[in-house]
Amino acid sequence: MQRLSLRLRVFLFFAALAAGNLAALGAGLWLGYRRLADPSVLNAFVIGGTVAGFAILGLITWVWFLFDENVAKPIERLAGGMRARTHAEVASEFDAAPARYLGDLAPAAAAVTQTLSETRNALAEAVARETTRLATEKDRLEALLSDVPVGVLLCSPDHQLVFYNGQAVDLLGGIDAAHVPGLDRRLFDYLHEAPIRHAYARLLETDDPDAASDLLCATVGPAKVLAARMRLLGEGVDHHAGGRPGYVLTLRDVTGNLAAHAAREALLEELFDRVRRPAANLQTVLGVLAEQGGRAPEALDRAVMAEVQALARAVTELAARHDADRAEWWPLSLIRATDLAEALVARAGAEGVALRTDAAALILRCDGFELVALFSALVARLGTGRDDFTITITPEGAGALITLDWQGPPVSVADLDRWLDAPLEVGLADVTGRRVLSMHATEIWPETGAAGRPGLCLPLREARGAAKRPPPVPRAVVYDFDLLSKARSAGIADARLADLTYVVFDTETTGLLPTEGDEIVQIAAVRIVNGRRVDKEVFDTLVNPGRRIPPGSTQVHGISDAMVIDAPGIAEVGRRFHAFAEGAVLVAHNAPFDLEFLRRKEGVIGRTFDHPVLDTVLLSAVVFGQSEVHSLDALTHRLGITIPEEARHTAIGDTVATADAFLKLLPALQARGLVSFGDLLAEVRKHGRLLKDLNG
């Protein structure tokens, strides 16, 4: 009986009461009929018993209905409201109106929750004063780690991600949310396994807390070679997995360095090969000349000249290739032409020289600091008898041309060479104009422009058109150090709810009938790891449905045909979403609807959506009772969650609201003793008349 809900137990009580009354009535009438021993009154006894039986049934049914509406349902609502305010931290005022016939129970419940709220607020204020300093230090640490110029990963002993910074996202993933790192995901989904396991085992064997291991590893996706350093976590860290420690992995992309080194080696090999053969031929020819006393026939002269020309061509070509590759070897950055021009104006203005600029919308590959120092030094030396200086940056082939012109006499090549050999005032004595040109694999020369103004021209080898300046890339770090000591269960049924990873998702569709051809037009999802929603791990993409979106559907979710025309199809998006949700429990509001669309496309996607599933409709019924309304709006209202109007009926807006509701429901479920996934699943299946449970 204790496993049954209160309302069902009340119903069974009144059903038993009705059965007892009918049995007593029937027994009384039968005894009375037997004592009369008059068969003529049998019909009267039957009619009287039937009327009395229906009257008793009607009266008991009416009393049961009143009791259910005014006692059982209000008690369920009181219990759900108290759990929500106790465990989900709902701050809204307790509504005692539904329990007005329960005497002092509703005011007492309201008083308890009010006292609890006041106590919690007082405690929160006391804790906030102490945690403000820690929060400030945490923000500073996050800001510091987010700008560390290498990728940093912190992994648990079983190689699950506990921490990563923005540079690690660039190195391991890219822009696709399905393939970037995620908390509590396996490191080996992103890096090849063998070198990391080998380095970890080697560090464990050293038994030296200060030991580090350098290794080369490669990414699983786009081929990148990363130089890594592994160091075990020190003392004071809560270890599990047999006492083994976690580890820190720092990553640096050396793909370009290795490619540049290979190119240099290939160039040197070709240099020696192409110079060696003409030199050997010349040596042979000169030996023949010596034997003939220095008199060479005409054919031998031609052979000597051909070898000399071949040698000269080889040296010239290889020197040009060396100059071209040298710019690749030096770590030049990408800067905007307008930023370079503004820096030149500011530097010249500080020296009292007016400088006008005309820069095209270009991205230049150069060392901006050294170029500013070079042109500032040239302007300073040109200043005598010259004015009206203008810097122009224009595209030229695959690169760009920087022109400095002025009003006044031109400059001679001899003066320019002398200025280039002089040190630049950049704080380094060996930094000359000639060195700056060498590092950029370029030259500078005097030239008279089309308007007759003298000037200096400096070409840059690489440039591209500049689009609108993008917003700054977030470089946040993402971490949860509790994952280091997180115990893992082999079976989902025995896993604690607090230990599971969840992916909360929602879809928008062309309609409500997948059996009649309706398709998905948007999928959004967020990840919940260790009891919190990870803000930086979001999946949100439009889907091309391959058919028209009805105007009625567009009015609901705001997605039109024009918005999805360039979007990927369900095959690609489905695979990316499956990867995003790998190893997690799927959570949705009215999950059968969303999963029906996905499971119908499993053949096209090439993946099976056989994840464990939780439905917030059924979880709401467990906490608040079946008699409540369990729509997303009603659930979020009861839990004190606000969905912005512009986000309602969008996939990402409903997903975030569902995730926040799920996080508030979890403590209330655990307070009822539903600690493991198996416990919760058994309770959810008692509410199967609301929705079908999707777990096989």
VOGU-3710 file (C-alpha; in Angstrom, 3 decimals, decimal comma):
1> mqrlslrlrv> 0,000/0,000/0,000  2,869/2,393/0,726  3,924/2,227/-2,905  0,556/3,556/-4,049  -0,168/7,269/-4,354  -2,312/8,991/-1,717  -5,207/9,539/-4,117  -5,253/5,884/-5,146  -5,207/4,770/-1,519  -8,124/7,123/-0,732
11> flffaalaag> -10,044/5,754/-3,717  -9,456/2,179/-2,576  -10,623/3,111/0,948  -13,931/4,483/-0,339  -14,315/1,565/-2,772  -13,912/-0,824/0,173  -16,382/1,268/2,188  -18,918/1,077/-0,659  -18,425/-2,667/-1,019  -18,875/-3,142/2,742
21> nlaalgaglw> -22,078/-1,080/2,783  -23,525/-2,983/-0,160  -22,577/-6,294/1,435  -24,181/-5,242/4,755  -27,317/-4,035/2,959  -27,603/-7,266/0,979  -27,048/-9,412/4,089  -29,667/-7,458/6,056  -32,274/-7,742/3,332  -31,584/-11,453/2,874
31> lgyrrladps> -31,989/-12,116/6,635  -35,204/-10,085/6,743  -36,635/-11,949/3,754  -35,772/-15,313/5,337  -37,502/-14,391/8,622  -40,675/-13,260/6,829  -40,770/-16,480/4,784  -43,213/-14,808/2,395  -42,267/-15,239/-1,300  -44,662/-12,466/-2,308
41> vlnafviggt> -42,420/-9,758/-0,813  -39,279/-10,846/-2,732  -39,781/-8,254/-5,471  -40,252/-5,526/-2,878  -37,031/-6,552/-1,115  -35,107/-6,599/-4,458  -36,429/-3,185/-5,543  -35,792/-1,675/-2,123  -32,276/-3,148/-1,989  -31,447/-1,897/-5,487
51> vagfailgli> -32,659/1,642/-4,714  -30,825/1,644/-1,402  -27,672/0,248/-3,060  -27,621/2,967/-5,710  -28,252/5,583/-3,052  -25,365/4,273/-0,973  -23,079/4,141/-4,036  -24,051/7,683/-5,061  -23,552/9,029/-1,547  -20,140/7,348/-1,115
61> twvwflfden> -19,045/8,434/-4,621  -20,052/12,022/-3,831  -18,181/11,945/-0,513  -15,157/10,378/-2,247  -15,197/13,099/-4,924  -15,337/15,833/-2,275  -12,585/14,126/-0,307  -10,423/13,722/-3,437  -10,899/17,336/-4,527  -10,550/18,965/-1,119
71> vakpierlag> -8,224/16,614/0,764  -6,194/14,217/-1,415  -5,378/16,591/-4,296  -4,543/19,540/-1,991  -2,261/17,284/0,084  -0,424/16,231/-3,096  -0,106/19,868/-4,147  1,074/20,889/-0,692  3,700/18,136/-0,770  4,891/19,106/-4,239
81> gmrarthaev> 5,009/22,797/-3,350  6,929/22,124/-0,144  9,432/19,913/-1,970  9,892/22,545/-4,667  10,582/25,256/-2,085  12,727/22,986/0,057  14,883/21,320/-2,587  14,462/23,351/-5,798  14,890/26,722/-4,049  11,681/28,179/-5,470
91> asefdaapar> 11,244/31,643/-3,967  7,628/32,403/-4,965  4,959/32,796/-2,255  3,360/29,563/-1,060  -0,222/29,231/-2,402  -2,383/27,870/0,434  -5,759/28,417/-1,305  -6,153/24,857/-2,715  -5,865/23,475/0,868  -8,409/25,782/2,496
101> ylgdlapaaa> -10,432/22,833/3,848  -7,461/21,208/5,562  -7,659/23,364/8,662  -4,324/24,656/9,923  -2,237/22,355/7,693  -1,866/24,840/4,820  -0,904/27,839/7,041  1,515/25,600/8,924  3,111/24,455/5,647  3,338/28,079/4,489
111> avtqtlsetr> 4,967/29,065/7,780  7,481/26,230/7,549  8,475/27,125/3,993  8,632/30,830/4,871  10,896/30,119/7,850  13,033/27,860/5,700  13,315/30,589/3,062  14,305/33,203/5,638  16,876/30,865/7,181  18,249/30,011/3,765
121> nalaeavare> 18,505/33,713/2,842  20,310/34,523/6,067  22,702/31,653/5,511  23,220/32,680/1,890  24,118/36,216/2,944  26,634/34,911/5,475  28,171/32,552/2,918  28,183/35,264/0,225  30,343/37,547/2,345  32,955/34,837/2,670
131> ttrlatekdr> 32,753/33,595/-0,919  33,027/37,046/-2,539  36,781/37,008/-2,097  37,024/33,458/-3,442  34,810/34,341/-6,411  37,045/37,317/-7,226  40,127/35,133/-7,106  38,378/32,520/-9,251  37,525/35,160/-11,869  41,125/36,322/-11,918
141> leallsdvpv> 42,348/32,755/-12,287  39,891/32,090/-15,122  40,954/35,278/-16,905  44,606/34,289/-16,517  44,121/30,726/-17,725  41,894/31,769/-20,627  44,779/33,811/-22,091  47,514/31,235/-21,578  48,928/30,824/-25,128  48,801/27,008/-24,986
151> gvllcspdhq> 45,946/24,559/-24,662  45,508/23,304/-21,112  43,564/20,145/-20,187  42,996/18,636/-16,772  41,998/14,973/-16,862  40,811/12,450/-14,303  42,670/9,127/-13,865  40,287/7,462/-16,312  41,047/10,166/-18,895  37,794/12,170/-18,604
161> lvfyngqavd> 38,005/15,952/-19,151  37,708/18,037/-15,978  39,047/21,398/-17,247  39,864/22,985/-20,600  40,580/26,501/-21,825  39,753/28,315/-25,060  43,034/27,457/-26,742  42,325/23,762/-26,158  38,996/24,202/-27,971  40,852/25,635/-30,990
171> llggidaahv> 43,417/22,829/-30,977  41,072/19,872/-30,456  37,784/20,875/-31,960  37,075/24,051/-33,886  33,690/25,731/-34,245  31,403/22,693/-34,353  29,756/22,140/-30,955  29,498/18,411/-31,600  33,279/17,994/-31,804  34,723/20,511/-29,354
181> pgldrrlfdy> 35,843/19,317/-25,918  33,201/18,810/-23,233  33,325/18,191/-19,503  33,256/14,528/-18,477  34,005/13,415/-22,044  36,809/11,024/-22,928  40,091/12,639/-23,919  40,554/9,888/-26,493  37,597/11,218/-28,470  39,952/14,052/-29,484
191> lheapirhay> 43,531/12,722/-29,166  44,986/9,387/-30,188  45,220/7,081/-27,231  48,565/5,259/-27,339  51,100/8,070/-26,619  48,988/9,478/-23,779  48,516/6,117/-22,056  52,219/5,399/-22,443  53,248/8,760/-20,949  50,767/8,362/-18,071
201> arlletddpd> 52,032/4,871/-17,244  55,640/6,089/-17,389  54,893/8,921/-14,937  53,133/6,548/-12,542  56,186/4,279/-12,558  58,596/7,119/-11,696  56,905/7,742/-8,318  58,216/11,338/-8,575  55,552/14,034/-7,955  57,628/16,625/-9,848
211> aasdllcatv> 58,249/14,496/-12,943  56,893/15,583/-16,338  56,753/13,780/-19,650  57,063/15,406/-23,076  55,302/13,663/-25,933  53,962/14,144/-29,432  50,317/13,288/-30,082  47,870/13,757/-32,932  44,247/14,834/-33,058  41,567/12,317/-34,010
221> gpakvlaarm> 39,791/14,691/-36,400  41,630/17,148/-38,683  45,274/16,050/-38,739  47,231/18,162/-36,266  50,472/17,253/-34,551  50,620/18,581/-31,001  53,600/18,867/-28,695  52,345/17,991/-25,209  53,678/17,957/-21,683  52,030/15,758/-19,049
231> rllgegvdhh> 52,372/16,271/-15,317  50,567/14,342/-12,569  48,457/16,214/-10,044  50,189/16,759/-6,733  49,215/16,260/-3,126  45,896/17,452/-1,775  43,820/16,201/-4,700  41,062/13,695/-3,999  41,979/10,709/-6,163  39,901/7,691/-7,037
241> aggrpgyvlt> 40,336/4,819/-9,513  42,587/2,826/-7,212  44,425/5,826/-5,815  45,795/6,919/-9,213  46,102/10,704/-9,699  44,731/12,831/-12,486  47,037/14,818/-14,735  47,540/18,142/-16,512  48,215/18,149/-20,244  49,517/21,283/-21,992
251> lrdvtgnlaa> 49,263/21,322/-25,782  50,983/23,322/-28,515  50,359/22,990/-32,260  53,602/22,078/-34,006  52,046/21,006/-37,307  53,239/24,174/-39,029  56,690/23,932/-37,452  57,146/20,359/-38,643  55,936/21,265/-42,130  58,306/24,249/-42,272
261> haareallee> 61,197/22,109/-41,040  60,428/19,468/-43,676  60,276/22,181/-46,377  63,654/23,571/-45,287  65,206/20,107/-45,371  63,766/19,440/-48,825  65,071/22,784/-50,085  68,576/22,095/-48,762  68,601/18,638/-50,330  67,530/20,081/-53,667
271> lfdrvrrpaa> 70,104/22,869/-53,343  72,968/20,445/-52,853  71,711/18,180/-55,632  71,213/20,912/-58,237  74,497/22,691/-57,470  76,574/19,492/-57,157  76,016/18,294/-60,741  76,883/21,544/-62,608  79,906/21,979/-60,318  81,114/18,458/-61,108
281> nlqtvlgvla> 80,654/19,091/-64,841  82,598/22,360/-64,610  85,378/20,580/-62,749  85,584/18,030/-65,578  85,600/20,762/-68,250  88,332/22,700/-66,458  90,400/19,505/-66,226  90,084/19,028/-70,005  91,152/22,656/-70,538  94,228/22,135/-68,385
291> eqggrapeal> 95,210/19,075/-70,411  94,906/21,057/-73,670  97,096/23,862/-72,427  94,227/26,302/-71,945  93,134/26,243/-75,634  89,475/25,218/-75,707  87,560/24,307/-78,836  84,309/26,153/-79,565  82,137/23,189/-78,448  83,899/23,100/-75,107
301> dravmaevqa> 83,335/26,848/-74,639  79,640/26,333/-75,263  79,561/23,474/-72,732  81,275/25,613/-70,122  78,874/28,490/-70,727  75,847/26,159/-70,524  76,989/24,726/-67,210  77,702/28,205/-65,812  74,244/29,407/-66,876  72,602/26,292/-65,385
311> laravtelaa> 74,458/26,861/-62,131  73,472/30,531/-62,078  69,808/29,706/-62,760  69,768/27,064/-60,030  71,313/29,426/-57,488  68,939/32,264/-58,448  65,832/30,075/-58,321  66,780/28,432/-55,036  67,592/31,828/-53,498  64,165/33,129/-54,542
321> rhdadraeww> 62,462/30,086/-53,055  64,470/30,501/-49,876  63,354/34,153/-49,629  59,738/33,139/-50,196  59,853/30,387/-47,585  61,745/32,494/-45,064  58,642/34,573/-44,421  56,796/31,355/-43,625  59,430/30,285/-41,109  59,293/33,531/-39,151
331> plsliratdl> 56,277/33,889/-36,781  54,452/36,787/-38,470  50,964/37,722/-37,311  47,816/38,845/-39,113  46,836/42,494/-38,589  44,440/44,867/-40,318  45,852/47,425/-42,727  43,767/50,136/-41,032  45,262/49,214/-37,643  48,780/49,426/-39,071
341> aealvaraga> 48,023/52,817/-40,652  46,564/54,182/-37,404  49,656/53,022/-35,495  51,882/54,840/-38,020  49,840/58,033/-37,649  50,084/57,849/-33,865  53,846/57,184/-33,946  54,497/60,007/-36,415  52,256/62,384/-34,424  54,325/61,684/-31,313
351> egvalrtdaa> 57,373/62,873/-33,298  55,538/66,032/-34,433  55,041/64,860/-38,050  51,635/64,974/-39,728  50,930/61,791/-41,673  47,918/61,067/-43,850  46,803/57,486/-44,575  44,784/55,657/-47,197  44,501/51,970/-46,297  42,422/49,406/-48,177
361> alilrcdgfe> 40,348/46,831/-46,285  43,093/44,226/-46,050  44,493/41,718/-43,578  48,309/41,799/-43,727  50,687/39,067/-42,645  53,541/41,004/-41,057  55,196/42,134/-37,855  53,315/45,364/-37,254  55,649/46,598/-34,531  58,758/46,332/-36,730
371> lvalfsalva> 57,052/47,912/-39,768  55,875/50,847/-37,663  59,428/51,295/-36,347  60,871/51,107/-39,898  58,513/53,659/-41,473  58,731/55,961/-38,447  62,539/55,993/-38,798  62,261/56,682/-42,532  59,801/59,544/-41,987  62,108/61,029/-39,356
381> rlgtgrddft> 65,104/60,934/-41,762  63,038/62,269/-44,667  61,703/65,184/-42,613  64,314/67,771/-43,677  62,889/69,737/-46,617  59,971/67,359/-47,125  56,337/67,455/-45,919  52,801/66,271/-46,696  53,636/62,617/-45,973  51,069/59,997/-47,026
391> ititpegaga> 51,009/56,248/-46,345  48,987/54,205/-48,842  48,277/50,471/-48,466  46,780/48,838/-51,559  46,323/45,232/-52,744  48,866/43,915/-55,222  48,493/40,367/-56,512  48,424/37,928/-53,623  49,934/40,537/-51,314  49,875/44,262/-50,662
401> litldwqgpp> 51,974/47,334/-51,472  52,834/49,927/-48,828  53,762/53,304/-50,343  55,190/56,267/-48,432  55,171/59,428/-50,595  55,742/63,108/-49,859  56,039/66,589/-51,281  59,661/67,491/-51,893  62,871/66,088/-53,360  63,274/62,321/-53,895
411> vsvadldrwl> 65,662/60,166/-51,914  68,731/58,528/-53,416  69,408/54,800/-53,334  72,662/55,420/-51,454  70,900/57,363/-48,683  68,193/54,706/-48,452  70,803/51,925/-48,118  72,581/53,871/-45,380  69,335/54,404/-43,456  68,431/50,717/-43,737
421> daplevglad> 71,778/49,684/-42,247  71,290/51,931/-39,194  69,698/50,491/-36,025  66,029/51,234/-35,447  65,064/52,715/-32,109  63,035/49,758/-30,898  65,130/48,817/-27,877  67,298/46,261/-29,714  70,632/47,353/-31,148  70,726/44,641/-33,829
431> vtgrrvlsmh> 67,276/45,448/-35,275  67,945/47,361/-38,485  65,760/48,237/-41,430  67,611/45,628/-43,453  66,772/42,965/-40,865  63,078/43,926/-40,938  63,060/43,552/-44,724  64,828/40,195/-44,457  62,316/38,834/-41,959  59,477/39,839/-44,302
441> ateiwpetga> 61,352/38,483/-47,368  60,883/41,790/-49,184  62,713/44,912/-50,385  62,087/48,673/-50,416  62,970/51,040/-53,254  62,461/54,699/-54,250  59,937/55,372/-56,997  58,092/58,353/-58,441  54,307/57,966/-58,387  51,742/58,736/-61,078
451> agrpglclpl> 51,113/62,196/-59,595  54,822/63,020/-59,769  55,314/62,675/-56,018  58,462/60,838/-54,932  58,046/57,894/-52,605  59,219/54,570/-51,235  57,546/51,248/-52,079  57,552/48,143/-49,858  55,592/45,051/-50,992  54,279/42,400/-48,593
461> reargaakrp> 53,971/38,843/-49,837  50,646/37,901/-48,187  47,390/39,817/-47,750  43,701/39,126/-48,084  40,477/41,087/-48,061  39,154/42,045/-44,648  35,513/41,409/-43,807  33,610/43,144/-41,037  35,523/42,891/-37,757  34,118/39,846/-35,927
471> ppvpravvyd> 33,169/39,959/-32,255  35,933/38,843/-29,912  36,177/35,070/-29,517  35,278/34,019/-25,965  38,327/32,485/-24,333  36,604/31,186/-21,228  37,895/28,221/-19,311  35,458/25,403/-18,560  35,970/23,171/-15,559  34,454/21,117/-12,758
481> fdllskarsa> 37,110/19,797/-10,380  34,570/17,568/-8,591  34,819/15,270/-11,608  38,305/14,259/-10,424  36,792/12,257/-7,570  33,585/11,224/-9,303  32,780/7,518/-8,887  31,532/5,772/-11,999  28,985/2,986/-12,220  29,107/0,283/-14,841
491> giadarladl> 25,302/0,026/-15,209  22,920/2,895/-15,913  20,234/1,475/-13,609  22,575/1,544/-10,607  24,094/4,936/-11,436  23,325/7,778/-9,066  21,340/10,598/-10,652  23,960/13,075/-9,417  26,736/11,185/-11,250  25,094/11,042/-14,671
501> tyvvfdtett> 25,714/13,410/-17,567  22,576/14,749/-19,243  21,882/16,349/-22,623  18,670/18,371/-22,579  17,319/18,996/-26,083  14,379/20,308/-28,044  13,381/20,405/-31,710  11,309/22,686/-33,894  9,504/21,057/-36,821  7,424/21,797/-39,894
511> gllptegdei> 4,407/20,305/-38,129  3,197/17,810/-35,557  2,872/14,688/-37,698  6,129/12,886/-38,559  4,090/10,024/-40,024  2,751/12,436/-42,671  6,080/13,924/-43,741  6,787/16,639/-41,191  10,506/17,246/-40,632  12,881/18,867/-38,136
521> vqiaavrivn> 13,945/22,472/-38,861  16,014/23,162/-35,721  17,752/21,177/-32,957  19,147/22,729/-29,777  20,758/21,043/-26,782  22,744/21,848/-23,643  24,863/19,598/-21,419  24,426/19,100/-17,671  27,531/17,740/-15,956  27,857/17,067/-12,230
531> grrvdkevfd> 24,585/18,810/-11,444  25,125/22,050/-13,358  24,469/23,331/-16,855  27,714/24,022/-18,741  27,171/27,415/-20,382  29,852/26,969/-23,044  28,706/23,545/-24,243  25,700/24,282/-26,449  24,399/22,654/-29,637  22,121/24,906/-31,703
541> tlvnpgrrip> 21,639/24,597/-35,458  19,008/25,014/-38,133  18,160/22,025/-40,342  17,104/22,074/-43,974  13,915/19,935/-43,931  13,913/19,322/-47,675  10,367/20,652/-47,925  8,408/23,873/-47,433  7,756/25,140/-43,920  4,028/25,912/-43,554
551> pgstqvhgis> 3,242/29,547/-42,668  1,395/28,372/-39,555  4,530/26,675/-38,257  6,661/29,743/-39,044  4,293/31,834/-36,915  4,992/29,518/-33,958  8,778/29,164/-34,070  9,784/32,009/-36,409  11,809/29,828/-38,818  11,156/30,469/-42,509
561> damvidapgi> 12,214/28,737/-45,739  14,819/31,448/-46,409  16,501/30,798/-43,047  17,097/27,084/-43,715  17,947/27,160/-47,418  21,716/26,974/-46,729  21,421/24,867/-43,559  22,737/21,268/-43,488  20,310/18,375/-43,803  19,152/16,035/-41,058
571> aevgrrfhaf> 21,787/13,404/-41,993  24,701/15,719/-41,092  22,998/17,450/-38,171  21,790/14,126/-36,764  25,339/12,729/-36,711  26,658/15,866/-35,031  23,891/15,799/-32,424  24,481/12,097/-31,764  28,172/12,844/-31,122  27,213/15,758/-28,833
581> aegavlvahn> 24,922/13,467/-26,798  27,210/10,435/-26,739  27,374/8,798/-23,307  24,659/11,020/-21,833  21,039/10,627/-20,717  18,663/12,479/-23,057  16,187/14,807/-21,344  13,255/16,522/-23,068  9,796/17,888/-22,331  7,391/15,515/-24,085
591> apfdleflrr> 10,297/13,372/-25,262  8,217/10,935/-27,402  7,424/13,771/-29,818  11,046/14,874/-30,361  12,534/11,367/-30,435  9,915/10,166/-32,916  11,344/12,606/-35,503  14,926/11,525/-34,799  14,279/7,788/-34,715  12,444/7,904/-38,030
601> kegvigrtfd> 15,663/9,287/-39,581  18,107/6,803/-38,029  18,654/5,085/-41,392  19,625/8,363/-43,069  21,706/9,538/-40,115  23,502/6,226/-39,712  23,226/6,352/-35,920  20,839/4,820/-33,376  19,327/7,012/-30,666  19,225/4,334/-27,980
611> hpvldtvlls> 20,236/6,649/-25,130  18,517/6,437/-21,731  15,687/9,015/-21,695  14,025/11,146/-19,032  10,907/13,216/-19,662  10,242/16,319/-17,563  6,490/15,780/-18,034  6,727/12,512/-16,109  9,198/13,947/-13,577  6,740/16,775/-12,904
621> avvfgqsevh> 4,003/14,184/-12,303  6,247/12,365/-9,804  6,914/15,568/-7,830  3,588/17,422/-8,137  1,082/14,614/-8,820  -0,834/13,688/-11,949  -3,682/16,088/-11,202  -1,504/19,125/-11,975  -0,998/20,621/-15,445  2,402/19,519/-16,778
631> sldalthrlg> 2,976/21,814/-19,754  6,369/23,520/-19,940  4,818/26,897/-19,125  2,990/25,490/-16,085  6,063/23,603/-14,839  8,409/26,571/-15,151  5,832/28,807/-13,441  5,607/26,430/-10,465  9,408/26,324/-10,236  9,873/30,086/-10,508
641> itipeearht> 11,604/29,959/-13,918  10,980/32,775/-16,393  11,114/32,087/-20,128  11,668/35,341/-22,083  8,833/35,879/-24,531  11,230/36,116/-27,469  12,771/32,737/-26,503  9,487/30,826/-26,120  8,865/28,272/-28,876  12,478/28,499/-30,031
651> aigdtvatad> 14,533/25,341/-29,713  17,300/26,897/-27,626  14,899/28,916/-25,438  12,763/25,889/-24,575  15,891/23,773/-24,102  17,393/26,139/-21,522  14,044/26,378/-19,709  13,699/22,567/-19,663  17,272/22,200/-18,379  16,696/24,702/-15,565
661> aflkllpalq> 13,439/22,947/-14,627  15,192/19,568/-14,643  17,915/20,886/-12,331  15,257/22,096/-9,889  13,342/18,811/-10,038  16,395/16,637/-9,337  16,788/17,603/-5,629  13,056/17,109/-5,042  13,232/13,639/-6,611  16,282/12,690/-4,547
671> arglvsfgdl> 14,528/13,896/-1,379  11,846/11,281/-2,065  14,498/8,577/-1,986  14,826/8,359/-5,790  18,613/8,380/-5,806  19,517/6,068/-8,698  18,361/6,050/-12,312  16,684/2,684/-11,755  14,720/3,998/-8,754  13,512/6,985/-10,753
681> laevrkhgrl> 12,610/4,849/-13,758  10,430/2,561/-11,616  8,579/5,578/-10,208  8,192/7,257/-13,610  6,548/4,166/-15,092  3,694/4,479/-12,566  2,591/7,561/-14,517  2,483/5,829/-17,869  -1,045/6,991/-18,620  0,339/10,525/-19,119
691> lkdlng> 3,159/9,602/-21,518  4,896/6,474/-22,712  8,271/5,824/-21,089  10,912/5,450/-23,832  13,421/3,319/-21,936  13,390/-0,251/-23,151
//
